[in-house]
């Protein structure tokens, strides 16, 4: 059900955004560039609006946003439910998943700390 709601929300945003880009291209360009100021992406001279702006609200954009939002659903933890199987990086740099470290029915203990 959550994936369907996300699909509807993202699709609606993409359709509305694409429509506004067609009807009001200059206003949408200003709006997108204004949003880019928050992340300081506009400060990179090699990162011009003409290269990436038209990709906003495209089908590829829609698929990417869906993938990210659906992946975030898997990473949410709820009390009393199974732990999410999030990706982790082992000491050797290998990307594994949290539940790869489980052994039989032994509890898995995560220790978060700092070496500084």
C-alpha positions in Angstrom: 0.0 0.0 0.0 2.8 2.4 0.8 4.5 1.8 -2.5 1.2 2.5 -4.4 0.8 5.8 -2.4 4.4 6.8 -3.2 3.8 5.9 -6.9 0.7 8.1 -7.0 2.4 11.0 -5.2 5.6 11.0 -7.3 3.7 10.5 -10.6 1.4 13.4 -9.7 4.4 15.7 -8.9 6.2 14.7 -12.1 3.1 15.3 -14.3 2.4 18.7 -12.6 6.1 19.7 -12.8 6.4 18.7 -16.5 3.2 20.6 -17.3 4.5 23.7 -15.5 7.8 23.4 -17.3 6.0 23.4 -20.7 3.6 26.2 -19.8 6.1 28.4 -17.8 9.6 27.4 -18.8 11.3 30.6 -17.6 9.5 30.7 -14.2 10.3 27.0 -13.6 14.0 27.6 -14.5 14.2 30.3 -11.9 12.4 28.1 -9.4 14.7 25.2 -9.9 17.8 27.3 -9.8 16.5 28.9 -6.6 16.1 25.4 -5.1 19.7 24.6 -6.3 21.1 27.5 -4.3 20.1 25.6 -1.1 22.4 22.8 -2.0 25.0 25.1 -3.6 25.0 23.1 -6.8 24.7 26.4 -8.7 28.3 27.3 -7.6 29.8 24.5 -9.8 30.6 26.1 -13.2 30.5 22.7 -14.9 27.0 22.1 -13.6 24.9 24.3 -15.9 21.1 24.3 -15.9 21.1 23.5 -19.7 22.7 20.2 -19.0 20.4 18.9 -16.2 17.4 21.2 -16.0 15.4 19.6 -18.8 15.8 16.2 -17.1 13.6 17.3 -14.2 10.2 15.6 -14.3 11.3 13.3 -17.2 10.4 9.6 -17.1 14.0 8.8 -16.0 13.6 11.3 -13.2 10.3 9.6 -12.2 11.9 6.2 -12.1 14.9 7.4 -10.1 12.8 9.2 -7.5 10.5 6.1 -7.1 13.6 3.8 -6.7 15.0 6.1 -3.9 11.7 6.5 -2.1 10.9 2.8 -2.3 14.4 1.9 -1.1 13.9 4.2 1.9 10.8 2.2 2.9 13.0 -0.8 3.4 15.4 1.1 5.6 12.7 2.2 8.2 12.8 0.4 11.5 9.7 -0.2 13.6 9.6 -1.3 17.2 8.6 -5.0 17.4 9.4 -5.7 13.8 12.4 -7.2 12.0 15.4 -5.0 11.5 15.9 -3.5 8.1 18.5 -5.3 6.0 20.4 -2.1 5.2 23.7 -2.0 3.3 26.8 -1.7 5.3 30.5 -1.4 4.4 32.8 -4.0 5.9 36.3 -3.1 7.0 37.7 -4.4 3.7 35.5 -2.0 1.8 33.1 -4.7 0.6 29.4 -3.7 0.6 27.3 -6.2 2.4 23.9 -6.2 4.1 23.3 -6.1 7.8 21.7 -9.5 8.0 24.7 -11.1 6.2 26.4 -11.0 9.6 23.8 -13.0 11.4 24.9 -16.5 12.5 22.2 -19.1 13.3 19.9 -17.8 16.0 22.5 -15.8 17.8 21.7 -12.1 18.4 23.5 -9.6 16.3 24.9 -6.7 18.3 25.7 -3.4 16.6 28.2 -1.2 18.4 28.3 2.4 17.2 31.3 4.4 18.4 34.2 6.6 17.4 37.9 5.9 17.2 38.9 9.6 17.6 
